[in-house]
């Protein structure tokens, strides 16, 4: 079964379609990146919160895992940006 993402099928697109394709990819990336960053921080914070509740500690794990989530999310955002 052929894949819809097969770029070898139509290697040369008209300029208008190429511009539309590029714009669509940029919009998709721009809407995806904030969710990645916020999602990694939220997941790290939630795991840290439950670890703090389970171990009866002050919010140390919440902050540590929240910061790790932030740096992991930032790394993922920078990795996905075009160079």
C-alpha positions as CSV (number, residue, x, y, z in Angstrom):
1,X,0.0,0.0,0.0
2,X,1.6,3.3,-1.0
3,X,2.3,5.9,1.6
4,X,0.8,9.4,1.4
5,X,4.2,10.9,2.6
6,X,6.1,9.5,-0.4
7,X,7.9,12.5,-1.7
8,X,9.4,10.6,-4.7
9,X,6.0,10.4,-6.3
10,X,5.9,14.1,-7.3
11,X,9.5,15.5,-6.9
12,X,8.8,18.9,-8.6
13,X,5.8,20.8,-7.3
14,X,4.6,24.0,-8.7
15,X,5.8,27.1,-6.8
16,X,2.4,27.9,-5.4
17,X,2.0,24.3,-3.9
18,X,5.6,24.4,-2.6
19,X,4.9,27.7,-0.9
20,X,1.7,26.3,0.6
21,X,3.4,23.1,1.8
22,X,6.2,25.1,3.4
23,X,3.7,27.5,5.1
24,X,1.7,24.5,6.4
25,X,4.7,22.9,7.9
26,X,5.7,26.1,9.6
27,X,2.3,26.6,11.1
28,X,2.2,23.0,12.3
29,X,5.6,23.4,14.0
30,X,4.6,26.7,15.6
31,X,1.5,25.2,17.1
32,X,3.3,22.0,18.3
33,X,6.3,23.6,20.0
34,X,4.5,25.3,22.9
35,X,2.7,22.1,23.8
36,X,6.0,20.2,23.9
37,X,7.6,22.8,26.3
38,X,4.6,23.1,28.6
39,X,3.9,19.3,28.5
40,X,7.4,18.4,29.6
41,X,7.3,20.9,32.5
42,X,3.9,19.7,33.6
43,X,4.8,16.0,33.5
44,X,8.0,16.6,35.5
45,X,6.1,18.7,38.0
46,X,3.3,16.2,38.4
47,X,5.8,13.3,38.9
48,X,7.7,15.5,41.4
49,X,4.5,16.4,43.3
50,X,3.5,12.7,43.7
51,X,7.1,11.8,44.8
52,X,7.0,14.6,47.4
53,X,3.6,13.4,48.6
54,X,4.8,9.7,48.7
55,X,8.1,10.5,50.5
56,X,6.6,13.3,52.7
57,X,9.2,15.8,51.6
58,X,9.0,19.5,50.9
59,X,8.5,20.3,47.3
60,X,12.1,19.5,46.4
61,X,11.2,16.8,43.8
62,X,8.6,19.1,42.3
63,X,11.2,21.8,41.6
64,X,13.9,19.4,40.5
65,X,11.8,17.5,38.1
66,X,10.1,20.6,36.9
67,X,13.4,22.1,36.0
68,X,14.5,18.9,34.4
69,X,11.3,19.0,32.4
70,X,12.0,22.5,31.4
71,X,15.5,21.8,30.2
72,X,14.3,18.6,28.4
73,X,11.5,20.5,26.7
74,X,13.8,23.3,25.7
75,X,16.2,20.7,24.2
76,X,13.4,19.1,22.3
77,X,12.1,22.4,21.0
78,X,15.6,23.4,19.8
79,X,16.1,20.0,18.2
80,X,12.9,20.3,16.2
81,X,13.6,23.8,14.9
82,X,15.0,23.9,11.4
83,X,18.6,25.0,11.2
